[in-house]
């Protein structure tokens, strides 16, 4: 029996992920119950008042939520319930995102802060972090600086050698979530007097130390996104996590793991925003007619729904590639920046569509739509910009499109296993050598879906563009043009994993067709954008106009999708 797309959306009223073990289900359910018990009134009032959330952190500590989900098996001291299991980390990210970045963010930056520790061979530091986490502590990722951002080639955090194997660290860090209270702070810096890669270092700090000074919260938010300074902070060998190239790699590999959570935060936010928006609009009467009888409103809801389901399909499938990764299979390194860039921007786009429909309701202080509208704008911009991730995606394009290799099929990975490879990813170089399975297979398997067929025509046209009129050497230096090419390529990757997951689930055909109607329009818009770039060549401009397609329209199928959408009008409302 085909899977209904509505079953893919998190609904706290009936949430029971039976594919997880009992301990995982209990903690996910307990988190939902705690947040629901607080109610919408408390959530919105505290959000707008920028109130700190000690009660949430007390709940996390009492239930050992972060400790259970974020302690790898080798550091769990025999606790069978503790492991780093990307499937359940993703589920918790979605649950917390469903209630807003207020709850997702401390989880997210704890994940980042722990990354350099779990990758370290320093057993003392790992044991210290595991104990702090078990006691209810959170972590922070001390990478960014006010003047340099996340540019890890430049750092004003300087470790001065004492001559006996110890150091004194002095310098500032900026935009560091949890930096006001984290007992585990992974700090990136450089050793004074050392040149080249050997100067880099990751070390362990504690925000309660007297030489650790919290300067300010740099944002007007419930979350504490800190600026902190270290002044002659003592660093011993037990605090050193990584040095040299390993420190550099630890920073990037931590981002690979931790920032995967962004897509699920966006899915949670947009899902809650969708429930609230359809409930409001369906019971709203304007000019004597229910709002949802208006054709443009229906079209907006159907598009938002298709985009939301696509986000979920892609991200769930990406989990499988993370969990099956190995030194010989690093395909996840392409899918990861797509989740960070594409899925998060799709979350923002969903809320823009819904905001156009609900209008003034989306600015009121007592509903979740207002929160979701704002919070979804944060995710594509705070953890590496869209441009940075697009530039990374482009590194994989030649091998992905033209050099396919055979791989064993990647199964759905929801088993209770420890994803230990994530802490031994190794050097970050060699991205151009990564190979992928043939993208054409997923498209061919769904060729009977009308808009998949249309989109496949566009994909094939893109391949011909790269064969006949690729960006010339002088164009490659124009980031404005190359990013437009990257947008088109990203749609191909996005569509592939959507199709793979849809096939695994036997997703209902009408929704899949509607998803690809959206992708057809997006590809056409991307082609027109390429046409308009100052650096595009006449051949590229001609190609762009020829790549524009109109989706296949099936009024009966669209009506069936609308029936699914409007059926969500009373599916969920947060406890008041």
C-alpha positions as CSV (number, residue, x, y, z in Angstrom):
1,X,0.0,0.0,0.0
2,X,1.4,3.4,-0.9
3,X,2.7,5.6,1.9
4,X,0.6,8.7,2.5
5,X,2.6,11.8,2.4
6,X,0.8,13.2,5.5
7,X,2.2,10.3,7.5
8,X,5.7,11.7,6.9
9,X,4.9,14.9,8.8
10,X,5.6,15.0,12.6
11,X,2.4,15.2,14.5
12,X,2.9,15.3,18.3
13,X,-0.7,14.1,18.9
14,X,0.2,10.7,17.5
15,X,4.0,10.6,17.4
16,X,5.3,7.1,18.1
17,X,8.4,6.2,15.9
18,X,8.0,2.4,16.2
19,X,11.2,1.8,14.2
20,X,13.3,3.0,17.2
21,X,14.2,1.1,20.4
22,X,12.2,1.7,23.5
23,X,14.7,4.1,25.2
24,X,14.8,6.3,22.1
25,X,11.0,6.4,21.8
26,X,10.7,7.2,25.4
27,X,13.1,10.2,25.3
28,X,11.5,11.6,22.1
29,X,8.1,11.3,23.6
30,X,9.2,12.8,26.9
31,X,10.6,15.8,25.1
32,X,7.4,16.4,23.2
33,X,5.3,15.9,26.3
34,X,7.5,18.4,28.2
35,X,7.2,21.1,25.5
36,X,3.5,20.5,25.1
37,X,2.9,20.8,28.8
38,X,4.4,24.2,28.8
39,X,2.0,25.2,26.1
40,X,1.9,27.7,23.3
41,X,1.2,30.7,25.5
42,X,4.4,30.1,27.5
43,X,6.4,29.3,24.4
44,X,5.4,32.5,22.6
45,X,5.7,34.8,25.6
46,X,9.2,33.6,26.4
47,X,10.3,33.7,22.8
48,X,9.3,37.4,22.4
49,X,10.6,38.3,25.9
50,X,14.0,36.7,25.0
51,X,13.9,34.7,28.2
52,X,16.7,32.3,29.0
53,X,15.5,28.7,29.4
54,X,16.9,27.0,32.5
55,X,13.8,24.9,32.9
56,X,14.5,23.3,29.5
57,X,18.1,22.6,30.4
58,X,16.9,21.1,33.7
59,X,14.6,18.8,31.8
60,X,17.5,17.8,29.5
61,X,19.7,17.1,32.5
62,X,17.1,15.1,34.4
63,X,16.2,12.9,31.5
64,X,19.8,12.8,30.2
65,X,18.5,13.6,26.7
66,X,21.7,15.1,25.3
67,X,23.9,12.5,27.1
68,X,21.9,9.6,25.7
69,X,21.7,10.8,22.1
70,X,25.2,12.4,21.8
71,X,27.6,10.1,23.6
72,X,29.3,7.7,21.2
73,X,29.4,4.1,22.2
74,X,33.2,4.1,23.0
75,X,32.7,6.8,25.5
76,X,29.4,5.5,27.0
77,X,31.1,3.5,29.9
78,X,29.0,0.5,29.0
79,X,25.6,2.3,29.0
80,X,23.8,0.4,26.2
81,X,21.3,3.3,25.6
82,X,24.1,5.7,24.7
83,X,25.3,5.9,21.1
84,X,25.7,8.4,18.3
85,X,22.9,7.2,16.0
86,X,22.3,9.7,13.1
87,X,18.7,8.5,12.6
88,X,17.7,9.3,16.1
89,X,19.8,12.5,16.3
90,X,17.9,13.6,13.2
91,X,14.6,12.7,14.8
92,X,15.4,14.8,17.9
93,X,16.5,17.7,15.7
94,X,13.2,17.6,14.0
95,X,11.2,17.4,17.3
96,X,13.1,20.3,18.8
97,X,12.9,22.4,15.6
98,X,9.1,21.8,15.6
99,X,8.9,24.0,18.8
100,X,11.4,26.6,17.5
101,X,15.1,27.4,17.4
102,X,15.0,28.2,21.1
103,X,15.1,24.5,21.9
104,X,16.9,23.3,18.7
105,X,19.8,25.6,19.1
106,X,21.3,24.5,22.4
107,X,21.1,20.9,21.1
108,X,22.7,21.9,17.8
109,X,25.7,23.8,19.3
110,X,26.2,21.0,21.9
111,X,26.6,18.6,18.9
112,X,29.1,21.0,17.3
113,X,31.0,21.5,20.6
114,X,31.4,17.7,21.1
115,X,32.6,17.1,17.6
116,X,36.3,17.9,18.2
117,X,36.2,16.0,21.4
118,X,34.8,12.7,20.0
119,X,37.3,12.9,17.2
120,X,40.2,13.2,19.6
121,X,42.6,10.5,20.8
122,X,42.8,12.3,24.2
123,X,41.0,9.8,26.4
124,X,41.1,12.1,29.4
125,X,39.3,14.9,27.5
126,X,36.7,12.5,26.1
127,X,36.0,11.1,29.6
128,X,35.7,14.6,30.9
129,X,33.2,15.6,28.2
130,X,31.2,12.4,28.7
131,X,30.9,13.0,32.4
132,X,29.9,16.7,31.9
133,X,27.3,15.6,29.4
134,X,25.9,12.9,31.7
135,X,25.6,15.5,34.5
136,X,23.4,17.6,32.2
137,X,25.9,19.9,30.8
138,X,25.9,21.4,27.3
139,X,28.8,22.1,24.9
140,X,30.0,25.0,22.7
141,X,32.0,25.2,19.5
142,X,34.6,27.9,19.9
143,X,35.6,28.5,16.3
144,X,34.2,31.8,15.0
145,X,35.9,35.2,15.8
146,X,34.5,38.7,15.5
147,X,37.1,39.8,12.9
148,X,37.6,36.5,11.0
149,X,34.2,34.8,11.2
150,X,34.7,31.0,10.7
151,X,37.9,31.6,8.7
152,X,40.1,28.9,10.3
153,X,43.2,30.1,8.5
154,X,43.2,33.2,10.7
155,X,42.8,33.1,14.4
156,X,43.5,35.6,17.2
157,X,43.2,33.0,19.9
158,X,46.8,32.5,20.7
159,X,48.4,29.8,22.9
160,X,51.7,30.9,24.4
161,X,54.0,28.0,25.4
162,X,55.2,28.0,29.1
163,X,58.2,25.8,28.2
164,X,57.0,22.8,30.2
165,X,54.4,21.4,27.8
166,X,51.7,23.7,29.0
167,X,50.3,26.9,27.5
168,X,48.4,30.1,28.3
169,X,45.6,30.9,26.0
170,X,44.5,34.5,25.3
171,X,42.0,35.7,22.8
172,X,38.3,36.1,22.0
173,X,35.6,34.1,20.3
174,X,32.4,35.5,18.9
175,X,29.0,34.0,18.0
176,X,29.4,31.0,20.2
177,X,26.2,29.3,21.2
178,X,26.0,28.0,24.8
179,X,29.2,29.9,25.5
180,X,27.7,31.3,28.7
181,X,27.2,28.0,30.4
182,X,29.0,25.1,28.6
183,X,31.2,22.9,30.6
184,X,32.7,21.6,27.4
185,X,34.0,24.3,25.0
186,X,36.1,23.1,22.1
187,X,38.3,26.1,21.2
188,X,40.2,26.6,18.0
189,X,43.4,28.6,18.1
190,X,47.1,28.8,17.1
191,X,50.4,28.3,18.9
192,X,52.5,31.4,19.2
193,X,55.9,31.1,17.3
194,X,54.9,28.2,15.1
195,X,54.4,28.5,11.4
196,X,52.4,26.6,8.8
197,X,49.7,24.0,9.6
198,X,51.5,22.9,12.8
199,X,50.4,26.1,14.5
200,X,46.7,25.1,14.6
201,X,45.2,23.6,17.8
202,X,41.9,22.6,19.3
203,X,41.8,22.6,23.1
204,X,39.2,22.0,25.8
205,X,37.9,24.9,27.9
206,X,35.3,25.3,30.6
207,X,33.1,28.4,30.9
208,X,33.1,28.1,34.7
209,X,36.9,28.7,34.9
210,X,37.9,32.1,36.4
211,X,40.0,32.9,33.3
212,X,37.1,32.4,31.0
213,X,35.1,35.7,30.6
214,X,31.7,35.9,29.1
215,X,31.5,39.4,27.4
216,X,27.9,39.5,26.0
217,X,25.1,37.8,24.2
218,X,25.5,39.2,20.7
219,X,21.9,38.6,19.5
220,X,18.4,39.7,20.8
221,X,17.2,36.1,21.4
222,X,16.3,33.5,24.0
223,X,19.5,31.7,23.0
224,X,22.8,32.9,24.4
225,X,25.0,33.4,21.4
226,X,28.1,34.5,23.3
227,X,31.2,36.6,22.9
228,X,33.8,35.3,25.3
229,X,37.4,36.0,26.0
230,X,40.2,33.8,27.5
231,X,42.9,35.7,29.5
232,X,45.9,33.6,30.3
233,X,43.7,30.5,30.4
234,X,45.8,27.5,31.5
235,X,46.0,24.7,28.9
236,X,47.6,21.4,29.8
237,X,48.3,18.3,27.7
238,X,45.0,16.8,29.0
239,X,43.2,19.8,27.4
240,X,44.8,19.4,23.9
241,X,42.3,17.8,21.5
242,X,44.1,18.2,18.2
243,X,47.1,19.9,16.7
244,X,48.3,20.7,13.1
245,X,46.4,19.2,10.2
246,X,44.3,17.2,12.6
247,X,42.9,20.4,14.2
248,X,42.1,21.7,10.8
249,X,40.3,18.5,9.8
250,X,38.5,18.3,13.1
251,X,36.9,21.7,12.5
252,X,35.6,20.7,9.0
253,X,34.6,17.2,10.0
254,X,32.7,18.6,13.0
255,X,30.7,20.8,10.6
256,X,30.0,17.7,8.4
257,X,28.3,16.0,11.3
258,X,26.8,18.8,13.3
259,X,25.4,21.0,10.6
260,X,23.5,18.1,9.1
261,X,21.0,18.9,11.9
262,X,20.0,22.1,10.1
263,X,17.8,20.4,7.6
264,X,15.7,18.7,10.3
265,X,15.4,21.9,12.3
266,X,14.0,23.5,9.2
267,X,11.6,20.6,8.6
268,X,10.3,20.8,12.2
269,X,9.8,24.5,12.0
270,X,8.0,24.4,8.7
271,X,5.8,21.5,9.7
272,X,4.5,23.3,12.8
273,X,4.1,26.5,10.8
274,X,2.1,24.5,8.1
275,X,-0.3,23.0,10.7
276,X,-1.0,26.5,12.2
277,X,-1.4,28.1,8.8
278,X,-3.8,25.6,7.3
279,X,-5.9,25.6,10.5
280,X,-6.1,29.4,10.4
281,X,-6.9,29.8,6.7
282,X,-9.4,26.9,6.5
283,X,-11.6,28.6,9.2
284,X,-11.1,32.1,7.9
285,X,-14.0,33.8,5.9
286,X,-13.3,36.8,3.7
287,X,-15.7,38.5,1.3
288,X,-18.3,35.9,2.2
289,X,-16.1,32.9,1.2
290,X,-13.7,30.6,3.1
291,X,-10.2,31.6,2.3
292,X,-9.4,28.1,1.2
293,X,-11.9,28.2,-1.7
294,X,-9.7,30.8,-3.4
295,X,-7.6,29.3,-6.2
296,X,-4.4,31.2,-5.4
297,X,-4.6,30.1,-1.8
298,X,-5.0,26.5,-2.7
299,X,-2.1,26.7,-5.1
300,X,0.1,28.3,-2.4
301,X,-0.8,25.6,0.1
302,X,-0.2,22.8,-2.4
303,X,3.2,24.2,-3.4
304,X,4.2,24.7,0.3
305,X,3.1,21.1,1.1
306,X,5.0,19.7,-1.9
307,X,8.1,21.5,-0.9
308,X,7.8,20.4,2.7
309,X,7.3,16.7,1.8
310,X,10.3,17.0,-0.5
311,X,12.4,18.4,2.3
312,X,11.5,15.4,4.4
313,X,12.1,12.8,1.7
314,X,15.6,14.2,0.8
315,X,16.7,14.5,4.3
316,X,15.6,11.1,5.5
317,X,17.4,9.5,2.6
318,X,20.5,11.5,3.3
319,X,20.6,9.9,6.8
320,X,21.1,6.5,5.1
321,X,24.2,7.8,3.3
322,X,25.6,9.2,6.5
323,X,25.1,5.9,8.3
324,X,26.7,3.8,5.6
325,X,29.7,6.1,5.0
326,X,33.2,4.7,5.1
327,X,36.7,5.7,3.9
328,X,35.6,4.1,0.5
329,X,32.2,5.7,0.4
330,X,32.1,9.4,1.1
331,X,29.0,10.4,-0.9
332,X,27.5,12.0,2.2
333,X,30.0,14.9,1.7
334,X,27.8,16.0,-1.3
335,X,24.5,15.4,0.3
336,X,25.5,17.2,3.5
337,X,26.0,20.7,2.0
338,X,22.7,20.2,0.0
339,X,20.9,19.6,3.3
340,X,22.5,22.7,4.8
341,X,21.8,24.9,1.8
342,X,18.9,23.6,-0.2
343,X,16.7,22.1,2.5
344,X,17.0,25.1,4.8
345,X,16.2,27.6,2.0
346,X,13.2,25.4,1.1
347,X,12.0,25.7,4.7
348,X,12.2,29.5,4.4
349,X,10.4,29.3,1.1
350,X,7.6,27.2,2.6
351,X,7.1,29.8,5.3
352,X,7.1,32.6,2.8
353,X,4.3,30.9,0.9
354,X,2.3,30.4,4.0
355,X,3.1,33.9,5.2
356,X,1.6,35.3,1.9
357,X,-1.6,33.3,2.7
358,X,-2.1,34.1,6.4
359,X,-0.9,37.7,6.0
360,X,-1.4,39.7,9.2
361,X,-1.8,36.5,11.3
362,X,1.9,35.8,10.6
363,X,2.9,38.9,12.6
364,X,0.9,38.4,15.8
365,X,2.7,37.5,19.0
366,X,0.5,34.7,20.2
367,X,0.9,32.1,17.4
368,X,3.7,29.9,16.1
369,X,3.5,31.1,12.5
370,X,5.3,34.3,13.5
371,X,8.1,32.3,15.1
372,X,8.4,29.9,12.2
373,X,8.5,32.7,9.7
374,X,11.5,34.3,11.4
375,X,13.4,31.2,12.6
376,X,13.4,29.7,9.1
377,X,15.3,32.8,7.8
378,X,18.1,32.0,10.2
379,X,19.1,28.5,9.2
380,X,20.4,29.2,5.7
381,X,22.5,32.1,6.9
382,X,23.9,31.3,10.4
383,X,25.8,28.0,9.8
384,X,27.6,28.7,6.5
385,X,26.0,30.8,3.8
386,X,24.2,29.4,0.8
387,X,27.0,30.6,-1.4
388,X,29.7,28.8,0.6
389,X,27.7,25.5,0.4
390,X,26.9,26.0,-3.3
391,X,30.6,26.4,-4.0
392,X,31.3,23.2,-2.1
393,X,28.6,21.3,-4.0
394,X,30.2,22.4,-7.3
395,X,33.4,20.5,-6.5
396,X,31.4,17.2,-6.9
397,X,29.6,18.0,-10.1
398,X,32.0,16.5,-12.7
399,X,32.3,13.1,-10.9
400,X,28.6,13.0,-10.0
401,X,27.4,13.6,-13.6
402,X,30.0,11.9,-15.7
403,X,32.0,9.3,-13.7
404,X,29.4,7.0,-12.1
405,X,30.6,3.9,-10.2
406,X,28.9,0.8,-8.9
407,X,28.0,0.7,-5.2
408,X,26.0,-1.8,-3.2
409,X,22.4,-0.6,-2.6
410,X,22.1,1.7,0.4
411,X,19.3,0.4,2.7
412,X,17.1,2.4,5.0
413,X,19.2,2.8,8.1
414,X,17.0,3.1,11.2
415,X,18.8,0.4,13.2
416,X,20.2,1.0,16.7
417,X,23.8,1.2,15.7
418,X,26.7,3.5,16.7
419,X,27.9,5.7,13.7
420,X,31.5,5.5,14.8
421,X,32.9,6.4,11.3
422,X,31.8,10.0,11.8
423,X,34.5,10.4,14.4
424,X,37.3,9.1,12.1
425,X,36.5,10.8,8.8
426,X,40.1,11.6,8.3
427,X,41.6,14.3,6.1
428,X,39.2,16.6,4.4
429,X,41.0,16.8,1.1
430,X,40.4,14.8,-2.0
431,X,36.7,15.8,-2.6
432,X,37.2,15.6,-6.4
433,X,38.1,11.9,-6.1
434,X,34.8,10.9,-4.5
435,X,32.6,8.9,-6.8
436,X,28.8,8.4,-6.9
437,X,26.4,5.8,-8.2
438,X,24.5,6.6,-11.4
439,X,22.0,9.3,-10.8
440,X,20.1,8.3,-13.9
441,X,18.7,5.1,-12.3
442,X,16.5,6.9,-9.8
443,X,15.0,9.1,-12.6
444,X,14.5,6.1,-14.9
445,X,12.6,4.2,-12.2
446,X,10.0,7.0,-12.0
447,X,9.9,7.9,-15.7
448,X,6.1,7.1,-15.8
449,X,5.4,10.0,-13.4
450,X,4.6,12.9,-15.8
451,X,6.6,15.7,-14.2
452,X,9.5,13.4,-13.3
453,X,9.7,12.8,-17.1
454,X,9.7,16.6,-17.8
455,X,12.3,17.3,-15.1
456,X,14.5,14.5,-16.5
457,X,14.4,16.3,-19.9
458,X,15.8,19.4,-18.1
459,X,18.4,17.4,-16.4
460,X,19.6,15.8,-19.6
461,X,19.7,19.3,-21.2
462,X,21.9,20.5,-18.3
463,X,24.3,17.6,-19.0
464,X,24.4,18.7,-22.7
465,X,25.1,22.3,-21.6
466,X,28.2,21.1,-19.7
467,X,29.3,19.1,-22.7
468,X,28.8,21.8,-25.4
469,X,28.9,25.2,-23.7
470,X,30.4,24.8,-20.2
471,X,31.7,27.8,-18.2
472,X,34.9,28.9,-19.9
473,X,38.0,29.5,-17.8
474,X,37.4,33.2,-17.6
475,X,33.8,32.5,-16.4
476,X,34.9,30.2,-13.7
477,X,36.2,33.2,-11.8
478,X,32.8,34.8,-11.8
479,X,31.1,33.5,-8.7
480,X,27.8,35.0,-9.7
481,X,27.6,32.9,-12.8
482,X,29.1,29.7,-11.3
483,X,26.6,29.8,-8.4
484,X,23.8,29.9,-10.9
485,X,25.1,26.8,-12.4
486,X,25.4,25.3,-8.9
487,X,21.8,26.0,-8.2
488,X,20.8,24.0,-11.3
489,X,23.1,21.1,-10.4
490,X,21.8,21.1,-6.8
491,X,18.2,20.5,-8.1
492,X,19.5,17.3,-9.8
493,X,21.0,15.9,-6.7
494,X,17.9,17.0,-4.7
495,X,15.6,15.2,-7.1
496,X,17.6,12.0,-7.0
497,X,17.4,11.4,-3.3
498,X,13.7,12.4,-3.3
499,X,13.0,9.8,-5.9
500,X,15.1,7.1,-4.0
501,X,13.2,7.7,-0.8
502,X,9.8,7.9,-2.6
503,X,10.5,4.5,-4.1
504,X,11.6,3.0,-0.8
505,X,8.3,4.3,0.8
506,X,6.1,3.7,-2.2
507,X,5.0,7.3,-1.8
508,X,1.6,8.1,-3.4
509,X,2.1,9.1,-7.0
510,X,0.0,12.3,-6.9
511,X,2.3,14.0,-4.3
512,X,5.4,12.9,-6.1
513,X,4.2,14.3,-9.3
514,X,3.4,17.6,-7.6
515,X,6.9,17.7,-6.0
516,X,8.4,17.4,-9.5
517,X,6.0,20.0,-10.9
518,X,7.6,22.4,-8.4
519,X,11.1,21.2,-9.4
520,X,10.3,21.8,-13.1
521,X,9.3,25.4,-12.3
522,X,12.4,25.9,-10.1
523,X,14.7,24.6,-12.9
524,X,13.1,26.9,-15.4
525,X,13.5,29.8,-13.1
526,X,17.2,28.8,-12.6
527,X,17.7,28.6,-16.3
528,X,16.3,32.1,-16.8
529,X,18.5,33.4,-13.9
530,X,21.6,31.9,-15.7
531,X,20.4,33.6,-19.0
532,X,20.4,37.0,-17.2
533,X,23.9,36.8,-15.7
534,X,26.3,39.4,-17.0
535,X,28.9,36.8,-17.8
536,X,26.7,34.2,-19.6
537,X,27.7,33.5,-23.2
538,X,25.3,33.6,-26.2
539,X,25.4,29.8,-26.3
540,X,24.5,29.5,-22.6
541,X,21.7,32.1,-23.1
542,X,20.3,30.1,-26.0
543,X,20.5,26.9,-23.9
544,X,18.8,28.6,-21.0
545,X,15.7,29.6,-23.0
546,X,15.5,26.1,-24.5
547,X,15.6,24.5,-21.0
548,X,12.4,26.2,-19.8
549,X,9.5,23.8,-19.4
550,X,5.9,24.0,-18.2
551,X,4.9,21.2,-15.7
552,X,2.2,18.8,-16.7
553,X,-1.1,19.7,-15.2
554,X,-3.6,17.1,-13.9
555,X,-6.5,18.9,-12.3
556,X,-7.8,15.7,-10.7
557,X,-4.5,14.8,-9.2
558,X,-4.1,18.3,-7.8
559,X,-7.5,18.1,-6.3
560,X,-6.5,14.8,-4.5
561,X,-3.3,16.5,-3.2
562,X,-5.4,19.4,-2.0
563,X,-7.7,17.0,-0.1
564,X,-4.6,15.8,1.8
565,X,-3.6,19.3,2.5
566,X,-7.0,20.5,3.8
567,X,-7.3,17.3,5.8
568,X,-4.4,18.7,8.0
569,X,-6.5,21.7,9.1
570,X,-7.5,20.0,12.4
571,X,-4.7,17.5,12.6
572,X,-2.7,19.3,15.2
573,X,-2.7,22.4,17.4
574,X,-0.3,23.0,20.3
575,X,-1.6,22.9,23.8
576,X,-2.6,26.5,24.7
